[in-house]
């Protein structure tokens, strides 16, 4: 079941206490889901090369304190971690140990990490990681069947306490049945954003929902993407309405 009250609910429904922490910025495109990466789009507007990977000025954000020596990030917050890069990026190997130390120090927060590099998860893990920190959720993205079949067997065996499968951007019908089980807290589905977005077929989303219902795994349709194919027609949906329209579909399970 999803954790009560924070990371799953925060990512999928919104939460009162949320924060973003990007300890480094920049990434390298890895698979088809990266083709129209939102980070690349945003950087391009500012004349920045997203392939240049560097620590950010916010690197130590989780442990920063105010003048009263209180942490600036309020206790209980869900911290969306490394959403302008990938936490397990090779170029960040030298910085990740310090990031893990800050995560360990802030056991009063919940760190939410989404990665396409689950095959690098074990590189530089803290010595006391064990079966995972209770306050860390690591999500694995699978945009098509090829990536599902490669990443999910690795993900299933990884020592992580809280696991979510994120099918965003969903680029084709994906069979998750060989992988769904009690180890998955939730499956999240959504289309691709941006002006060059590839269409997401609503039938693919409904089929993922069916699979989750059959295996009793929570499912959420998080956002439609910019182009949604439904009943033979492609709907172009403004960014401001993509989450709202997915919510209106009312197809979430558990």
C-alpha positions as CSV (number, residue, x, y, z in Angstrom):
1,X,0.0,0.0,0.0
2,X,1.1,3.6,-0.5
3,X,2.7,5.3,2.5
4,X,0.1,7.1,4.6
5,X,0.3,10.8,4.1
6,X,3.3,11.8,2.2
7,X,5.4,10.7,-0.8
8,X,2.9,8.9,-3.0
9,X,0.1,11.3,-2.2
10,X,2.4,14.3,-2.6
11,X,3.6,13.3,-6.0
12,X,0.2,12.3,-7.3
13,X,-2.3,14.6,-5.5
14,X,-0.4,17.5,-4.1
15,X,0.7,18.1,-0.5
16,X,0.9,21.0,1.9
17,X,4.6,20.6,2.5
18,X,6.7,20.2,-0.7
19,X,10.1,21.3,-1.7
20,X,12.4,20.8,-4.6
21,X,16.1,20.0,-4.3
22,X,18.4,19.9,-7.3
23,X,21.9,19.2,-6.0
24,X,23.2,19.1,-9.6
25,X,21.9,20.2,-12.9
26,X,22.2,18.8,-16.4
27,X,21.9,15.3,-17.9
28,X,22.6,13.1,-20.8
29,X,19.7,11.6,-22.9
30,X,19.5,7.9,-22.3
31,X,16.5,6.4,-23.9
32,X,13.3,7.2,-25.9
33,X,11.7,8.8,-22.9
34,X,14.4,11.5,-22.9
35,X,13.9,12.6,-26.5
36,X,11.8,15.7,-25.6
37,X,13.1,16.2,-22.1
38,X,11.5,19.1,-20.3
39,X,14.9,20.1,-18.7
40,X,16.4,20.5,-22.2
41,X,13.4,22.6,-23.3
42,X,13.7,24.9,-20.3
43,X,17.5,25.2,-20.6
44,X,17.2,26.0,-24.3
45,X,15.0,29.0,-23.5
46,X,17.9,30.4,-21.4
47,X,20.7,29.5,-23.8
48,X,22.0,26.8,-21.5
49,X,23.4,23.5,-22.6
50,X,21.7,20.7,-20.6
51,X,24.6,18.3,-21.3
52,X,26.8,20.4,-19.0
53,X,26.5,18.8,-15.6
54,X,27.5,20.7,-12.5
55,X,26.7,21.0,-8.8
56,X,24.1,23.7,-8.1
57,X,24.2,26.5,-5.5
58,X,21.4,24.6,-3.7
59,X,23.6,21.5,-3.2
60,X,23.4,21.7,0.6
61,X,19.8,22.8,0.8
62,X,18.5,20.0,3.1
63,X,20.9,20.9,5.9
64,X,20.8,24.7,5.6
65,X,19.8,26.5,8.7
66,X,18.3,30.0,9.5
67,X,19.6,32.5,12.0
68,X,17.8,30.5,14.8
69,X,19.7,27.4,13.8
70,X,16.6,25.8,12.5
71,X,16.5,23.8,9.3
72,X,15.2,25.9,6.4
73,X,13.3,22.9,5.0
74,X,10.5,22.3,7.3
75,X,10.2,18.9,9.0
76,X,7.6,16.7,7.4
77,X,8.1,18.0,3.8
78,X,8.3,15.8,0.8
79,X,11.5,16.8,-1.1
80,X,11.4,16.2,-4.9
81,X,15.0,15.3,-5.5
82,X,17.2,15.9,-8.6
83,X,14.3,16.6,-11.0
84,X,16.7,18.7,-13.2
85,X,19.0,15.7,-13.6
86,X,19.2,12.1,-12.6
87,X,20.4,11.3,-9.0
88,X,22.3,8.2,-10.3
89,X,24.0,10.0,-13.2
90,X,27.6,8.8,-13.7
91,X,29.0,12.4,-13.7
92,X,27.5,12.8,-10.2
93,X,29.3,9.8,-8.6
94,X,31.7,12.0,-6.7
95,X,28.9,14.2,-5.3
96,X,26.4,11.6,-4.4
97,X,28.0,10.4,-1.1
98,X,27.6,13.9,0.3
99,X,24.0,14.0,-0.9
100,X,23.3,10.7,0.8
101,X,24.8,12.0,4.0
102,X,22.4,15.0,3.9
103,X,19.5,12.7,3.2
104,X,20.5,10.5,6.1
105,X,20.7,13.5,8.4
106,X,17.2,14.7,7.5
107,X,15.3,11.7,8.5
108,X,12.4,14.0,9.3
109,X,11.8,14.7,5.5
110,X,10.7,12.3,2.8
111,X,13.0,12.3,-0.3
112,X,11.3,11.4,-3.6
113,X,13.7,10.3,-6.3
114,X,12.8,9.4,-9.9
115,X,15.4,7.7,-12.1
116,X,16.0,6.2,-15.5
117,X,19.3,4.8,-14.2
118,X,18.1,2.1,-11.8
119,X,21.0,-0.1,-13.1
120,X,23.4,2.4,-11.3
121,X,21.4,2.4,-8.1
122,X,24.0,0.5,-6.2
123,X,26.9,2.7,-7.1
124,X,28.1,4.5,-3.9
125,X,25.3,3.5,-1.6
126,X,25.8,4.4,2.1
127,X,27.2,1.7,4.2
128,X,24.2,1.8,6.5
129,X,21.6,1.7,3.6
130,X,20.6,-2.0,4.3
131,X,17.2,-2.6,2.8
132,X,16.7,1.2,2.3
133,X,16.0,4.3,4.3
134,X,12.4,4.5,5.5
135,X,12.2,8.2,4.4
136,X,13.4,7.6,0.8
137,X,11.2,6.6,-2.2
138,X,13.1,5.7,-5.4
139,X,10.9,5.5,-8.5
140,X,11.8,3.8,-11.7
141,X,10.5,5.2,-15.0
142,X,9.6,2.9,-17.9
143,X,8.4,4.6,-21.1
144,X,8.0,1.5,-23.3
145,X,8.2,-2.2,-23.2
146,X,11.9,-2.4,-23.9
147,X,12.7,-0.2,-20.9
148,X,10.2,-2.1,-18.7
149,X,11.8,-5.4,-19.5
150,X,15.3,-4.1,-18.9
151,X,14.8,-1.9,-15.8
152,X,12.0,-3.6,-13.8
153,X,13.8,-6.9,-13.0
154,X,16.7,-4.8,-11.7
155,X,14.3,-2.5,-9.7
156,X,12.4,-5.4,-8.2
157,X,15.6,-6.8,-6.7
158,X,17.0,-3.5,-5.5
159,X,17.0,-2.9,-1.7
160,X,14.6,0.0,-1.7
161,X,11.8,0.3,0.9
162,X,9.4,2.3,-1.2
163,X,9.0,1.7,-4.9
164,X,6.8,3.3,-7.6
165,X,6.8,2.5,-11.3
166,X,6.4,5.7,-13.3
167,X,5.2,5.2,-16.9
168,X,5.9,8.8,-18.1
169,X,6.0,9.7,-20.8
170,X,4.0,6.6,-21.8
171,X,5.0,6.0,-25.5
172,X,3.3,2.7,-26.2
173,X,1.3,-0.1,-24.7
174,X,3.3,-1.7,-21.8
175,X,2.8,-5.1,-20.2
176,X,3.7,-4.8,-16.6
177,X,2.0,-8.0,-15.5
178,X,5.3,-10.0,-15.2
179,X,6.5,-7.4,-12.7
180,X,3.5,-6.3,-10.7
181,X,3.3,-7.5,-7.1
182,X,3.2,-6.4,-3.5
183,X,6.7,-4.8,-3.8
184,X,5.1,-2.0,-6.0
185,X,3.3,0.7,-4.0
186,X,1.8,2.4,-7.1
187,X,2.0,2.7,-10.8
188,X,1.8,6.2,-12.2
189,X,1.0,6.9,-15.9
190,X,1.1,10.1,-18.0
191,X,1.7,11.5,-21.4
192,X,4.5,13.6,-22.8
193,X,4.6,17.4,-22.4
194,X,5.9,20.1,-24.8
195,X,5.3,21.3,-28.3
196,X,6.9,18.2,-29.9
197,X,5.1,15.7,-27.6
198,X,4.3,12.3,-29.0
199,X,0.6,11.2,-28.6
200,X,-0.4,9.1,-25.6
201,X,-3.1,6.6,-26.4
202,X,-5.8,6.6,-23.7
203,X,-6.2,2.9,-24.3
204,X,-2.7,2.3,-23.1
205,X,-3.5,4.1,-19.9
206,X,-6.7,2.1,-19.4
207,X,-4.8,-1.1,-20.0
208,X,-2.2,-0.2,-17.3
209,X,-5.1,0.5,-14.9
210,X,-6.6,-3.0,-15.7
211,X,-3.3,-4.7,-15.0
212,X,-3.0,-2.9,-11.7
213,X,-6.5,-3.8,-10.7
214,X,-5.9,-7.4,-11.5
215,X,-2.8,-7.4,-9.3
216,X,-4.2,-5.2,-6.6
217,X,-1.6,-2.4,-7.1
218,X,-2.6,1.2,-6.8
219,X,-2.8,3.2,-10.0
220,X,-2.9,6.9,-10.8
221,X,-3.3,8.7,-14.1
222,X,-1.3,11.7,-13.3
223,X,-1.4,13.8,-16.4
224,X,-2.6,13.5,-20.0
225,X,0.4,15.0,-21.8
226,X,0.1,17.6,-24.5
227,X,-1.5,15.2,-27.1
228,X,-4.0,12.5,-26.0
229,X,-5.4,10.0,-28.4
230,X,-8.9,9.0,-27.5
231,X,-11.6,7.3,-29.6
232,X,-9.6,7.9,-32.8
233,X,-9.1,11.6,-32.2
234,X,-6.0,13.4,-31.0
235,X,-6.7,16.1,-28.4
236,X,-4.2,18.9,-27.8
237,X,-4.3,19.8,-24.2
238,X,-2.7,23.0,-22.7
239,X,-0.1,22.4,-20.0
240,X,-2.3,24.1,-17.4
241,X,-5.0,21.5,-18.0
242,X,-3.0,18.3,-18.3
243,X,-3.2,17.3,-14.6
244,X,-6.8,18.5,-14.3
245,X,-8.1,16.5,-17.3
246,X,-6.4,13.4,-16.0
247,X,-8.1,13.9,-12.6
248,X,-11.4,14.4,-14.3
249,X,-11.0,11.0,-16.0
250,X,-11.6,9.5,-12.5
251,X,-9.8,6.2,-13.3
252,X,-7.4,6.1,-10.4
253,X,-7.4,2.8,-8.4
254,X,-7.0,2.7,-4.6
